[in-house]
Amino acid sequence: MLIAYNNQQQLFLPYQYTRKALQRYRRQMKFYCPQCLEQVQLKIGNYNIPHFAHFTKNQCSQLFAEGESKIHLQGKVQLYEWLQKHGHQVKLEPYLKEVSQRPDLLVTLDKEQFAVEFQCSTISHEKWHQRTMGYERNDIQAIWLFQTPQGKEAVNGIRKIRISPLLQKAFITTTDLPYLLTYNPVTAQFVYWTNLLHVHGHTFIGKVQKISVDLQHFPFYRPQRITPEEFQRYWQLYKQTCRQFAHSRLLHSKKGAQDPFLRNCYELNLSLTALPPYIGIPVKEGAAIPLFTSEWQIMLFYFSKQLGRLPFELTKGQMENFLCKHQLEVTEQALRAIQNYGYLLKRMHHEDGLLDNCEQVYVHLFAIATIY
């Protein structure tokens, strides 16, 4: 923990003092946990930021997440000082009795409260959901700010990105494609992973942008949608990935003729090396179907053909049967993904040549105009 009471019942923040001064205070003062009021020890090392810890583990020490890494302590301090510098009302590690939780930071702005959690370690979905719901039930907006992953994914520009399930929990959804905001205490930069287009599994195409903590704003800046010209690069990467998937599946599938994707391609008389332009179309809510679009859309065409229909003519019950047949989870998001694909197909079917596929998908994903 970064904060404790001293003998005079004053809040004491050790990171604000030199290590030499802290060694003197440690001899002269006693420090107490602001929650349980038990005595705590002031830890002054050469590696970590100076902080407090309970002498023995108890329920209170669990709420304080003791054993925090240097990067976590450093990030909390930087964010706290940044918010203070901009004149915001902010508390560091406050205990919220009504929810029995302790956010890293609590910001009050125009009578609204924001709990900022700078997350550097793994967290289970259950714990993340429990803490988020605890805040929301008390009209506190939860902001999960994850540590920026190290690696090439954080390089500026448009690229393919692998985003872990943990980071996907922090996706921010607007009317456009979702985005992710992370923070890197080493460089003191926020990293935006914007306009995230799902490809398959945990792979996305996105635009990565960085902003210095000194230039950031609170509430955090919202990124702009990409331009049609930038989406051309998305489209090239997406189609390239689809071709690579089809080639790999053809060469390495262990199921052979029993592979539904390969079998349906054969039945539809489609060549994997030259799939038609209406196959492999990214759609809104597509992440709810954890397969390549090329795969599920070919299987959908074959399923529809057996019923004597086109994909955009399927009923809700038939779409549910399609998902069940291929052992895919039936969710409202997955059904909407199929419906969205049907809408695009219908548009292409009735107004061929009005827009090319790339333009139509851009309009669809960003809801720029009514296209159905």
FIGU-157684 format. One line per field, with one value per residue (C-alpha): x, y, z; residue number from 1; residue in three letters. Coordinates in Angstrom, 3 decimals. Layout:
BEGIN
X: X|...
Y: Y|...
Z: Z|...
pos: NUM|...
code: ala|...
! end
This chain:
BEGIN
X: 0.000|1.178|-0.544|-0.871|-1.551|1.382|1.403|-0.347|-3.202|-2.010|-1.966|1.619|2.754|6.309|7.084|7.157|10.286|13.905|15.036|17.326|14.391|12.240|14.864|14.737|10.905|10.848|12.897|10.845|7.279|4.755|2.401|-1.105|-3.340|-6.072|-8.610|-8.025|-5.846|-3.321|0.334|2.076|5.725|7.371|9.370|12.292|14.211|16.464|14.180|10.539|8.906|8.745|5.435|3.666|2.764|0.941|3.120|0.797|-1.618|-5.295|-8.464|-7.376|-4.024|-5.866|-7.894|-4.657|-3.192|0.106|3.104|2.481|5.125|7.331|5.568|2.160|3.276|5.006|1.933|-0.417|1.851|2.165|-1.587|-2.328|0.094|-1.165|-4.776|-3.750|-1.712|-4.826|-6.823|-9.040|-10.415|-8.642|-8.018|-5.260|-6.265|-9.450|-11.456|-15.081|-17.033|-20.294|-18.699|-15.852|-13.418|-10.353|-9.719|-6.265|-7.726|-11.128|-11.849|-14.821|-15.805|-19.044|-20.685|-19.723|-17.298|-14.787|-12.879|-9.622|-8.005|-4.472|-4.168|-0.737|-1.352|-3.753|-7.277|-10.012|-13.169|-15.199|-13.145|-13.128|-16.907|-17.512|-15.457|-16.971|-20.525|-19.693|-18.770|-21.692|-24.260|-23.090|-23.131|-19.350|-18.017|-15.259|-12.297|-9.921|-6.579|-4.289|-0.523|0.643|1.928|5.554|6.315|5.806|2.028|2.495|4.301|2.430|0.436|-2.124|-1.283|-2.454|-2.621|-3.105|-5.097|-5.424|-8.857|-7.874|-7.319|-10.489|-12.439|-11.371|-12.643|-14.487|-17.454|-18.867|-21.048|-17.943|-15.476|-14.254|-10.962|-8.615|-6.642|-3.534|-0.802|2.973|4.633|8.129|7.533|4.727|2.522|-1.049|-1.429|-4.651|-5.516|-8.279|-10.834|-10.359|-11.597|-11.892|-10.166|-10.367|-9.780|-7.792|-6.427|-7.543|-6.535|-6.191|-4.529|-2.041|-1.444|0.512|0.016|2.197|0.652|1.233|-1.003|-3.797|-7.131|-9.636|-12.119|-9.782|-9.726|-11.819|-10.060|-11.374|-12.633|-10.215|-10.629|-11.772|-8.183|-6.890|-9.546|-8.051|-5.015|-7.318|-8.986|-5.660|-4.495|-7.851|-8.026|-4.379|-5.070|-8.126|-6.058|-3.352|-5.988|-7.528|-4.108|-3.054|-6.339|-6.013|-2.470|-2.692|-6.248|-6.158|-9.851|-9.532|-12.910|-14.545|-13.542|-16.871|-15.143|-13.309|-16.304|-18.669|-16.226|-16.238|-20.031|-20.405|-17.800|-15.605|-11.845|-9.946|-7.348|-9.955|-12.912|-15.684|-15.649|-18.767|-16.908|-14.688|-16.597|-16.020|-19.265|-20.361|-20.568|-18.364|-16.193|-19.107|-18.342|-14.793|-13.997|-12.528|-15.289|-14.315|-15.043|-18.412|-19.693|-18.991|-20.653|-23.596|-23.957|-23.983|-26.497|-28.741|-28.460|-29.720|-32.809|-33.270|-32.611|-30.014|-28.332|-30.329|-33.588|-32.949|-35.275|-34.005|-34.740|-32.767|-29.804|-29.913|-29.933|-26.893|-24.941|-25.947|-25.050|-21.488|-21.225|-21.086|-22.561|-26.002|-25.928|-27.722|-24.366|-23.743|-27.254|-26.738|-23.423|-25.252|-28.006|-25.416|-23.761|-27.158|-27.835|-24.547|-25.218|-28.674|-27.198|-24.603|-27.246|-29.668|-27.296|-24.281|-21.679|-23.010|-20.086|-17.163|-16.980|-14.379|-16.523|-19.673|-17.962|-16.553|-20.022|-21.466|-18.840|-18.966|-22.711|-22.061|-25.373|-28.356|-27.361|-30.152
Y: 0.000|3.525|5.355|5.085|7.182|8.395|9.080|12.401|10.712|12.375|10.544|9.764|9.056|7.665|8.032|11.813|11.597|10.611|7.211|8.905|10.881|7.758|5.849|8.615|8.631|4.865|5.187|8.094|7.202|4.442|3.921|2.510|1.033|3.548|0.722|-1.708|0.728|-2.016|-1.071|-1.512|-1.534|1.006|-0.844|1.030|-0.877|-0.013|-1.672|-0.996|2.337|2.827|1.467|-0.060|-3.636|-5.376|-7.323|-10.323|-11.263|-10.611|-9.749|-6.131|-6.975|-8.912|-5.820|-3.849|-6.347|-6.470|-7.823|-5.384|-5.156|-2.144|-1.361|-1.371|0.947|3.217|3.370|4.239|7.067|8.483|8.380|9.899|12.791|13.303|13.642|15.972|18.095|18.609|19.749|16.693|15.517|12.177|9.773|7.175|3.667|4.743|2.044|2.089|0.605|0.308|-2.120|-3.472|-2.647|-0.489|0.935|2.182|5.644|7.243|10.321|12.628|14.797|16.807|14.649|11.473|8.959|6.857|3.920|3.556|0.126|-0.079|-3.824|-5.367|-8.970|-11.614|-11.525|-14.133|-13.297|-13.939|-11.502|-8.876|-9.158|-9.085|-5.940|-4.201|-4.973|-3.825|-0.395|-0.135|-1.048|2.022|4.368|4.298|3.879|1.262|2.054|-0.874|0.404|-2.536|-2.414|-2.163|-5.572|-5.582|-6.496|-5.535|-5.248|-1.850|-0.371|2.535|1.961|-0.410|-4.048|-7.462|-7.675|-10.591|-9.479|-11.796|-12.654|-10.670|-7.474|-8.049|-7.547|-3.904|-3.213|0.098|-0.107|2.877|3.090|2.150|-0.713|-1.264|0.046|-0.670|1.777|0.634|2.419|1.951|3.415|2.839|5.295|7.236|6.744|5.725|3.315|3.245|0.053|1.506|0.424|-3.243|-5.569|-9.206|-11.703|-14.974|-16.248|-13.553|-11.941|-8.468|-5.819|-2.415|0.968|1.533|5.083|6.440|9.578|10.967|11.177|14.955|15.252|12.972|14.250|12.960|11.554|9.892|11.025|8.930|7.879|8.836|6.270|5.330|6.891|4.980|5.186|3.588|0.899|-0.129|-1.300|-3.155|-4.828|-5.935|-7.425|-9.120|-10.713|-11.765|-13.495|-15.261|-16.570|-17.806|-19.573|-21.349|-22.428|-23.740|-25.585|-27.273|-28.471|-29.353|-30.416|-33.818|-34.474|-34.566|-35.088|-35.021|-31.374|-29.444|-26.420|-28.388|-30.638|-27.667|-25.949|-29.080|-29.389|-25.727|-26.162|-23.418|-23.180|-22.438|-20.523|-18.247|-17.804|-15.486|-11.895|-12.459|-15.041|-13.814|-10.611|-9.063|-8.063|-6.397|-8.826|-11.237|-11.904|-13.918|-16.692|-17.902|-19.045|-17.352|-15.589|-17.617|-20.806|-20.020|-18.139|-21.056|-23.442|-21.019|-20.969|-24.763|-24.953|-22.416|-24.263|-27.460|-25.509|-23.977|-20.497|-17.738|-16.786|-13.549|-15.555|-17.699|-17.451|-17.037|-20.680|-21.788|-19.633|-21.228|-24.683|-23.708|-22.703|-25.864|-28.088|-26.775|-26.794|-23.010|-21.206|-19.777|-16.181|-13.010|-11.646|-14.683|-14.446|-10.748|-11.558|-13.931|-11.346|-8.649|-10.900|-11.527|-7.790|-7.231|-10.125|-8.772|-5.378|-6.920|-9.162|-6.355|-3.470|-5.110|-2.548|0.328|0.059|-2.363|-4.832|-2.858|0.278|-1.606|-3.273|0.091|1.640|-1.361|-1.490|2.220|2.695|5.731|5.419|3.090|0.459|-2.108
Z: 0.000|-0.740|2.100|5.901|9.000|11.105|14.877|14.342|12.414|9.218|5.919|4.980|1.404|1.549|-2.154|-1.637|0.536|-0.005|1.260|3.763|5.204|5.292|7.271|9.875|9.945|10.327|13.535|14.872|13.856|13.886|10.962|10.887|8.205|7.275|7.127|10.017|12.045|12.806|12.812|9.449|8.447|6.177|3.551|2.017|-0.611|-3.504|-6.059|-5.201|-4.525|-0.706|0.583|3.584|4.398|7.244|9.684|9.397|6.647|7.313|5.393|5.209|3.598|0.880|0.006|-0.245|-2.742|-0.910|-2.763|-5.619|-8.317|-8.806|-12.084|-10.372|-7.589|-10.100|-12.329|-9.459|-8.334|-11.864|-12.461|-9.046|-9.613|-13.179|-11.987|-9.166|-11.562|-13.700|-10.687|-10.297|-6.970|-6.575|-3.697|-3.593|-2.447|-0.619|1.152|-0.022|2.855|0.908|-1.583|0.602|-2.184|-2.555|-6.039|-6.928|-7.510|-6.954|-9.077|-8.500|-11.450|-11.682|-8.983|-10.870|-9.383|-11.298|-9.810|-11.722|-11.485|-12.888|-13.474|-13.936|-12.880|-14.118|-12.738|-13.096|-14.996|-11.827|-9.742|-12.483|-12.885|-9.116|-8.629|-11.652|-10.538|-6.982|-8.303|-10.701|-8.040|-6.148|-9.168|-9.537|-13.055|-13.207|-15.457|-15.980|-17.200|-17.951|-18.181|-21.789|-22.950|-23.990|-27.605|-31.216|-30.792|-29.132|-32.151|-33.758|-36.921|-38.462|-37.804|-36.733|-32.941|-30.574|-27.522|-24.543|-23.111|-19.999|-22.000|-24.014|-20.776|-20.880|-24.408|-24.649|-27.013|-28.851|-31.958|-33.984|-33.520|-29.928|-28.595|-25.716|-23.571|-21.664|-19.712|-19.657|-16.515|-17.950|-20.802|-19.033|-22.106|-22.726|-25.635|-27.646|-29.555|-31.714|-34.316|-33.378|-36.119|-35.053|-37.334|-35.398|-31.879|-30.061|-33.239|-34.305|-36.794|-35.174|-35.212|-32.389|-31.164|-28.185|-26.125|-23.352|-19.881|-20.014|-23.085|-21.836|-20.596|-18.054|-18.878|-21.346|-24.960|-27.310|-30.518|-33.934|-36.407|-39.135|-42.581|-45.676|-46.915|-43.695|-43.932|-47.276|-45.279|-42.879|-45.847|-47.350|-44.037|-43.463|-46.895|-46.694|-43.377|-44.825|-47.742|-45.379|-43.277|-46.301|-47.605|-44.190|-43.690|-47.076|-46.340|-42.655|-41.846|-40.123|-40.768|-44.546|-46.180|-42.736|-42.267|-42.571|-44.073|-46.781|-47.471|-47.840|-50.207|-52.376|-52.282|-53.293|-56.053|-54.542|-54.879|-51.673|-53.661|-55.262|-52.925|-54.166|-52.836|-50.701|-48.568|-45.744|-44.965|-41.501|-39.785|-36.576|-33.631|-35.625|-32.564|-31.109|-33.637|-32.830|-36.386|-39.420|-41.335|-44.409|-42.488|-40.926|-43.960|-46.322|-43.866|-43.646|-47.440|-47.566|-44.702|-46.481|-49.804|-48.172|-47.084|-50.537|-49.168|-49.262|-45.944|-45.649|-45.930|-42.832|-39.858|-36.315|-35.586|-38.637|-37.603|-34.158|-35.788|-37.860|-34.750|-32.892|-35.859|-35.823|-32.019|-31.789|-28.796|-29.487|-28.261|-29.285|-30.503|-32.715|-34.185|-34.914|-36.623|-38.988|-39.542|-40.271|-42.836|-44.407|-44.626|-46.453|-48.833|-49.597|-50.344|-52.660|-54.275|-55.121|-55.833|-57.382|-58.404|-56.300|-53.892|-53.890|-51.011|-49.069|-49.150|-48.170|-45.198|-44.054|-44.176|-42.304|-39.539|-38.805|-39.293|-41.468|-43.252|-43.428|-45.951|-45.630
pos: 1|2|3|4|5|6|7|8|9|10|11|12|13|14|15|16|17|18|19|20|21|22|23|24|25|26|27|28|29|30|31|32|33|34|35|36|37|38|39|40|41|42|43|44|45|46|47|48|49|50|51|52|53|54|55|56|57|58|59|60|61|62|63|64|65|66|67|68|69|70|71|72|73|74|75|76|77|78|79|80|81|82|83|84|85|86|87|88|89|90|91|92|93|94|95|96|97|98|99|100|101|102|103|104|105|106|107|108|109|110|111|112|113|114|115|116|117|118|119|120|121|122|123|124|125|126|127|128|129|130|131|132|133|134|135|136|137|138|139|140|141|142|143|144|145|146|147|148|149|150|151|152|153|154|155|156|157|158|159|160|161|162|163|164|165|166|167|168|169|170|171|172|173|174|175|176|177|178|179|180|181|182|183|184|185|186|187|188|189|190|191|192|193|194|195|196|197|198|199|200|201|202|203|204|205|206|207|208|209|210|211|212|213|214|215|216|217|218|219|220|221|222|223|224|225|226|227|228|229|230|231|232|233|234|235|236|237|238|239|240|241|242|243|244|245|246|247|248|249|250|251|252|253|254|255|256|257|258|259|260|261|262|263|264|265|266|267|268|269|270|271|272|273|274|275|276|277|278|279|280|281|282|283|284|285|286|287|288|289|290|291|292|293|294|295|296|297|298|299|300|301|302|303|304|305|306|307|308|309|310|311|312|313|314|315|316|317|318|319|320|321|322|323|324|325|326|327|328|329|330|331|332|333|334|335|336|337|338|339|340|341|342|343|344|345|346|347|348|349|350|351|352|353|354|355|356|357|358|359|360|361|362|363|364|365|366|367|368|369|370|371|372
code: met|leu|ile|ala|tyr|asn|asn|gln|gln|gln|leu|phe|leu|pro|tyr|gln|tyr|thr|arg|lys|ala|leu|gln|arg|tyr|arg|arg|gln|met|lys|phe|tyr|cys|pro|gln|cys|leu|glu|gln|val|gln|leu|lys|ile|gly|asn|tyr|asn|ile|pro|his|phe|ala|his|phe|thr|lys|asn|gln|cys|ser|gln|leu|phe|ala|glu|gly|glu|ser|lys|ile|his|leu|gln|gly|lys|val|gln|leu|tyr|glu|trp|leu|gln|lys|his|gly|his|gln|val|lys|leu|glu|pro|tyr|leu|lys|glu|val|ser|gln|arg|pro|asp|leu|leu|val|thr|leu|asp|lys|glu|gln|phe|ala|val|glu|phe|gln|cys|ser|thr|ile|ser|his|glu|lys|trp|his|gln|arg|thr|met|gly|tyr|glu|arg|asn|asp|ile|gln|ala|ile|trp|leu|phe|gln|thr|pro|gln|gly|lys|glu|ala|val|asn|gly|ile|arg|lys|ile|arg|ile|ser|pro|leu|leu|gln|lys|ala|phe|ile|thr|thr|thr|asp|leu|pro|tyr|leu|leu|thr|tyr|asn|pro|val|thr|ala|gln|phe|val|tyr|trp|thr|asn|leu|leu|his|val|his|gly|his|thr|phe|ile|gly|lys|val|gln|lys|ile|ser|val|asp|leu|gln|his|phe|pro|phe|tyr|arg|pro|gln|arg|ile|thr|pro|glu|glu|phe|gln|arg|tyr|trp|gln|leu|tyr|lys|gln|thr|cys|arg|gln|phe|ala|his|ser|arg|leu|leu|his|ser|lys|lys|gly|ala|gln|asp|pro|phe|leu|arg|asn|cys|tyr|glu|leu|asn|leu|ser|leu|thr|ala|leu|pro|pro|tyr|ile|gly|ile|pro|val|lys|glu|gly|ala|ala|ile|pro|leu|phe|thr|ser|glu|trp|gln|ile|met|leu|phe|tyr|phe|ser|lys|gln|leu|gly|arg|leu|pro|phe|glu|leu|thr|lys|gly|gln|met|glu|asn|phe|leu|cys|lys|his|gln|leu|glu|val|thr|glu|gln|ala|leu|arg|ala|ile|gln|asn|tyr|gly|tyr|leu|leu|lys|arg|met|his|his|glu|asp|gly|leu|leu|asp|asn|cys|glu|gln|val|tyr|val|his|leu|phe|ala|ile|ala|thr|ile|tyr
! end
